[in-house]
Amino acid sequence: MGSDRLIRPVGEGRIALLRADITTLTVDAVVNAANQSLAGGGGVDGAIHRAAGPELMRELRERYERCPTGSAVITGGGRLAARYVIHAVGPRWRDGNHGEPELLAQAYRSAFTLASEHSCTTLAAPSISIGIYGFPIDLAAPIAMGAAAAALEAPGTSLREITFALFSDADLEVFARTL
Ligand code: ADP
């Protein structure tokens, strides 16, 4: 990981911000911004499935039918360096009056809980919902990092480092301002 990593200590761990393609990171678990049907798609979902290989979709089909918004499921990491992929479903942005902020927080919480249940120490997450799902990043960044901070401060958590892998300098800047 490069020197452009921004870090903030939280509890016994830390939140890190990195401009990176999440599929290249060596962490215990990678979070995927999935959709309810777990059918793969564009954006980071497509990138993770391409990099992980067909085993990921096979396992999803075998173990899960769908995943409601705000929740998450876990599979192996396929060909990724990560041991697990945690498929979390964020909300599609409508107008902000349909519970979108709480659903986004729930998606992150579900992902972090699963990671800790699987004894993960390091985890990388993209900024869920801000791409195809249209969630404004200015609102998403504090929700994402608030959920990460709460997860790192939770008693008994295995998590020690949560890295947000931002795909553009502009996205990284918004997260850095919030950090
Ligand atoms: P959603 O449907 O939840 O909005 P998207 O995949 O469309 O999910 O976008 C979520 C964020 O992930 C966007 O900011 C997008 O630029 C980013 N993204 C896309 N590919 C990658 C990648 N390989 N690594 C990290 N982030 C990525």
Boltz pocket constraint, residues with backbone or C-beta under 6 A from the ligand:
constraints:
  - pocket:
      binder: B
      contacts: [[A, 20], [A, 21], [A, 22], [A, 23], [A, 33], [A, 34], [A, 42], [A, 43], [A, 44], [A, 45], [A, 47], [A, 48], [A, 90], [A, 91], [A, 126], [A, 127], [A, 128], [A, 129], [A, 130], [A, 131], [A, 132], [A, 133], [A, 134], [A, 135], [A, 165], [A, 166], [A, 167], [A, 168], [A, 171]]
      max_distance: 6.0
